[in-house]
Amino acid sequence: MTPLLLGSEIYRGSSYGTWHPLRVPRVSTVLDLTRAMGWLPPARFRASPRAKPAALTLWHTQDYVDALERVEATQDASETDTARHGLGTLSNPVFPEMFRRPATGAGASLLAGELLRDGGRIHNPGGGTHHGMPDRASGFCYLNDAVLGILSLRRNKARRIAYVDIDAHHMDGVQHAFADDPDTLLISTHEEKRWPFTGALGDAGVGQVFNLPLPRATNDSEFALARDRLILPAVEAFAPDAIVMQCGADAVEDDPLSRLALSNNAHWACLAALMPLAPRFLLLGGGGYNPWSVGRLWSGNWAVLSGKEIPDRLPPEAEAVLRGLRFDGNSRGRNPPERWFTTLRDPPCAGPVRAEITDRVAHLAARIGRMPGRPA
C-alpha cells in the first residue's frame, strides 16, 4: 500500500507560547521540506482530522476532555483545572489551540489505525505525545495519541502490537496504559535521570516491558548495540501484527533538552530495520526542540518510510526552507552551522561502547525468551 503522511496546517499557526520549548516550527517544516524535495505529492498526503471529544474517551476521561475543551474556549484554567488536570502549568500552558491542536494529532493516530486495517505505512509527525495521562496533561502532552493509535489499531484487526519509543524521555503514559497487557510489547530507550524519572531498567510489566535507560553522551555505536541485541530481537520474537514507533528528535546531539549524542542516522537505521517486521507500521513524531534537527530528522523519516533516497546535498528549494527557520531565545539559533541548511544527514556520532550499556542490554535481552503470549 502507498505510504501516507498525515499532517495539518494547525501546527503552522499555533504555538505553546513565545517562551515554551514547543514554540519552534516542527510539523510545518516537515511538510515544507518534504514537498520541496518532491517527496510528498498530493496522493501521499492526507489532512489530519480533529478527533471528536467522544473518540478521545476511548482512553481519556470525560471530565478531562470536557475541561480541556472548556479551558481552550475560556482561555482560563481554574485552580481545579490545574490541580486535577495539569492545565495551565508551565509545561502545559493555556493557549488558543490547546484542545484543537492535540486533538488533531490524536485524530491522525486514530485515523491511522483505520487506514492500516489491511496493512501499510503511515507517518504522523504531529503525534508521539506519549506523556499524556487519562485524566491530566503532562510533559507538553495534553492527549496521548500513541495510546489512542494503539487502541485504534486493535479495533482494526491488529491483535499484537509492538510499541518502540526512542525519544529522550520515557514513555510513561504509554506504559501506564499497557504495562499489564501481554499483547502490547513496550520498548523504550531514554536518557537516564531525566524527567519524568520513570522507565527503570527493572520495570517488566507482565514480562513484555523493556526499558533501557541510556547514560549521557550515548553515541550511535552504543545505540546500534541496543538496536541489534535488544530492540530487533524482542520485536521479532513478539511477532507483532503492527508496530508503532515514536521517534522523538530530542535524542539527537543537537537538541537542547537532552544530553544524548546520537545523530539522526541512528534513528533512520532503527526505522529501516523495524519496517519489515510487521505488515502495519505507524510512525509518530514526539519530542524535539531544535527546529533544524527536528525538521531534518522527521523529513528523513518520511524518506525512509516511503523509499526515497536522501541526497548528500539538498536542492535549493529545500535549502531555502531550512534557511528560513528561526530559533529565537536559544544559543543554537544565533550561529547555526551551515550543514543544518544544506543536508538532512548528520555526521555519524560513532564511538566506544561502554560496559554499562552492554550490561544493561544483556540484562534486558535475557528476558526476551520469557515474554508472555509468544507465538509457538
Residue pairs with C-beta under 8 A, 6 or more apart in sequence:
1 118
1 119
1 120
1 121
2 43
2 44
2 120
3 44
3 120
3 121
3 122
3 123
3 305
3 306
3 307
4 44
4 45
4 46
4 115
4 120
4 121
4 122
4 123
5 31
5 34
5 40
5 44
5 45
5 46
5 122
5 123
5 124
5 125
5 302
5 306
6 45
6 46
6 47
6 48
6 108
6 111
6 112
6 122
6 123
6 124
6 126
7 27
7 30
7 31
7 45
7 47
7 48
7 108
7 124
7 125
7 126
8 27
8 47
8 48
8 104
8 108
8 126
9 28
10 97
10 100
10 101
10 104
11 25
11 26
11 27
11 28
11 101
11 104
11 126
12 25
12 27
12 28
13 97
14 95
14 96
14 97
14 100
14 101
15 22
15 23
15 95
16 22
16 23
16 93
16 95
16 140
17 23
17 93
17 95
18 328
18 329
19 329
20 93
20 140
21 140
21 256
21 257
21 289
22 140
22 289
23 328
23 329
24 289
24 290
24 291
24 294
24 327
25 291
25 295
25 325
26 125
26 285
26 288
26 291
26 294
26 295
26 298
27 125
27 126
27 285
29 291
29 294
29 295
29 299
29 321
29 322
29 325
30 125
30 294
30 295
30 298
30 299
30 302
31 40
31 45
32 321
33 295
33 296
33 299
33 318
33 321
33 322
34 40
34 299
34 302
34 303
36 315
36 317
36 318
36 320
36 321
37 299
37 303
37 308
37 314
37 315
37 317
37 318
39 299
39 302
39 303
39 306
39 308
40 302
44 306
46 111
48 104
48 105
48 107
48 108
48 111
48 124
48 126
49 104
49 107
49 108
49 111
50 100
50 103
50 104
50 107
51 103
51 104
51 106
51 107
51 110
51 143
51 148
53 65
53 66
53 69
55 106
55 107
55 110
55 148
56 65
56 103
56 106
56 143
56 148
57 65
58 110
58 148
58 151
58 152
59 134
59 144
59 147
59 148
59 151
59 177
60 132
60 134
60 135
60 143
60 144
61 134
61 135
63 85
63 135
64 85
64 134
64 135
64 136
67 81
67 84
67 85
67 87
68 85
68 87
68 98
68 99
68 102
68 137
68 142
68 143
69 99
71 77
71 81
71 87
71 88
71 94
71 98
71 99
72 94
72 96
72 97
72 98
72 99
72 100
75 94
75 96
76 94
77 87
77 88
77 94
81 87
81 88
82 88
82 89
84 135
84 136
85 135
85 136
85 137
86 92
86 133
86 136
86 137
86 138
87 94
87 98
87 136
87 137
87 142
88 94
89 137
91 137
91 138
91 139
91 140
92 98
92 137
92 138
92 139
92 140
92 141
92 142
98 142
99 142
101 142
102 129
102 132
102 141
102 142
102 143
102 145
103 143
104 126
105 124
105 126
105 127
105 128
105 129
105 143
105 145
106 127
106 129
106 143
106 144
106 145
106 148
108 124
108 126
108 127
108 145
109 124
109 127
109 145
109 146
109 148
109 149
109 152
109 282
109 284
110 145
110 148
110 149
110 152
111 152
112 122
112 124
112 149
112 152
112 153
112 282
113 149
113 150
113 151
113 152
113 153
113 154
113 155
113 156
113 158
113 282
114 152
114 156
115 122
116 122
116 153
116 156
116 158
116 242
116 280
116 281
116 282
117 156
117 157
118 157
119 279
119 280
120 280
120 281
121 275
121 280
121 281
121 283
121 305
121 306
122 281
122 282
122 283
123 283
123 298
123 301
123 302
123 305
124 145
124 149
124 282
124 283
124 284
124 285
125 284
125 285
125 298
125 301
125 302
126 285
127 145
127 146
127 149
127 246
127 284
127 285
127 286
128 145
128 146
128 167
128 246
128 247
128 248
128 284
128 285
128 286
128 287
129 140
129 141
129 142
129 143
129 144
129 145
129 146
129 173
129 286
130 141
130 144
130 146
130 165
130 167
130 169
130 171
130 172
130 173
130 174
130 246
130 286
131 138
131 139
131 140
131 141
131 144
131 169
131 171
131 172
131 173
131 196
132 138
132 141
132 142
132 143
132 144
132 145
132 147
132 173
133 144
133 173
133 176
134 176
138 172
138 173
138 196
139 169
139 172
139 195
139 196
140 287
141 173
144 173
144 174
144 177
145 284
146 163
146 165
146 171
146 173
146 174
146 244
146 246
146 284
147 173
147 174
147 177
147 178
149 244
149 282
149 284
150 161
150 163
150 174
150 177
150 178
150 184
150 244
153 161
153 241
153 242
153 244
153 280
153 282
154 161
157 241
158 240
158 241
158 242
158 280
159 183
159 241
160 183
160 184
160 185
160 238
160 239
160 240
160 241
160 242
160 373
161 183
161 184
161 185
161 240
161 241
161 242
161 243
161 244
162 184
162 185
162 187
162 234
162 235
162 238
162 240
162 242
162 243
162 244
162 277
162 278
163 171
163 174
163 178
163 184
163 185
163 186
163 187
163 243
163 244
163 245
163 246
164 187
164 231
164 235
164 243
164 244
164 245
164 246
164 270
164 274
165 171
165 174
165 186
165 187
165 188
165 189
165 190
165 245
165 246
165 248
165 286
166 188
166 189
166 245
166 246
166 247
166 248
166 251
166 267
166 270
167 188
167 190
167 246
167 247
167 248
167 250
167 251
167 286
167 287
168 190
168 191
168 194
168 248
168 250
168 251
168 255
168 257
168 258
168 260
168 287
169 190
169 191
169 194
169 195
169 196
169 248
169 250
169 258
169 287
170 188
170 190
170 194
170 196
170 197
170 198
170 199
170 211
170 213
171 186
171 188
171 190
171 199
171 246
172 196
172 198
172 199
174 186
174 246
175 186
175 188
175 198
175 199
175 203
175 205
175 209
175 211
178 184
178 186
178 205
179 186
179 203
179 205
179 206
179 209
180 205
180 206
181 205
181 206
181 208
182 206
182 207
182 208
182 371
182 372
182 373
183 373
184 208
185 208
185 210
185 234
185 235
185 238
185 240
185 371
186 205
186 208
186 209
186 210
187 210
187 212
187 230
187 231
187 234
187 235
188 199
188 210
188 211
188 212
189 212
189 214
189 223
189 226
189 231
189 251
190 199
190 211
190 212
190 213
190 214
190 251
191 213
191 214
191 215
191 216
191 218
191 251
191 258
191 259
191 260
192 213
192 214
192 215
192 216
193 213
194 258
194 259
199 211
199 213
200 211
200 213
201 211
201 212
201 213
201 360
201 363
201 364
203 209
203 211
204 367
206 372
207 367
207 370
207 371
207 372
208 238
208 371
208 372
208 373
210 230
210 234
210 364
210 367
211 364
212 226
212 230
212 360
212 361
212 364
213 360
214 222
214 223
214 226
214 260
214 357
215 354
215 356
215 357
216 259
216 260
217 259
217 260
217 261
218 260
218 261
218 262
218 357
219 261
219 262
219 349
219 350
219 351
219 352
220 262
220 263
220 265
220 266
220 348
220 349
220 350
220 351
221 350
221 351
221 352
221 353
222 351
222 353
222 354
222 357
223 262
223 266
223 270
224 266
224 269
225 353
225 357
225 358
225 361
226 357
226 361
227 266
227 269
227 270
227 273
229 361
229 362
229 365
230 361
230 364
230 365
230 368
231 270
231 274
232 273
232 274
232 277
233 365
233 368
234 364
234 365
234 368
234 371
235 243
235 274
235 277
235 278
236 277
237 368
237 369
237 371
237 374
238 371
238 374
239 374
239 375
240 277
240 278
241 278
241 279
241 280
242 278
242 279
242 280
242 281
242 282
243 274
243 275
243 277
243 278
243 280
243 281
243 282
244 282
244 284
245 270
245 271
245 274
245 281
245 282
245 283
245 284
246 284
246 285
246 286
247 267
247 271
247 283
247 284
247 285
247 286
247 297
247 298
247 301
248 285
248 286
248 287
248 288
249 255
249 264
249 267
249 285
249 286
249 287
249 288
249 290
249 293
249 294
249 297
249 298
250 257
250 258
250 286
250 287
250 288
250 289
251 258
251 260
251 262
251 266
251 267
251 287
252 260
252 262
252 263
252 264
252 266
252 267
252 293
252 297
252 346
253 260
253 261
253 262
253 263
253 346
253 349
254 290
254 292
254 293
254 332
254 340
254 346
255 287
255 288
255 289
255 290
255 293
256 289
256 290
256 330
256 332
257 287
257 289
258 287
261 349
261 351
262 349
263 345
263 346
263 347
263 348
263 349
264 293
264 296
264 297
264 300
264 344
264 345
264 346
265 345
265 346
265 348
265 349
266 349
267 297
267 300
267 301
268 300
268 301
268 304
268 310
271 283
271 301
271 304
271 305
272 304
274 281
275 281
275 304
275 305
281 305
283 301
283 305
285 294
285 298
288 294
288 297
288 298
290 327
290 330
290 332
291 325
291 326
291 327
292 322
292 325
292 327
292 336
292 340
292 341
293 340
293 346
295 321
295 322
295 325
296 322
296 340
296 343
296 344
296 345
296 346
297 344
299 344
300 310
300 344
300 345
302 308
303 309
303 310
303 344
304 310
310 344
310 345
311 343
311 344
312 343
312 345
313 342
313 343
314 322
314 341
314 342
314 343
314 344
319 341
319 342
322 340
322 341
322 342
323 341
326 333
327 333
327 336
339 346
339 347
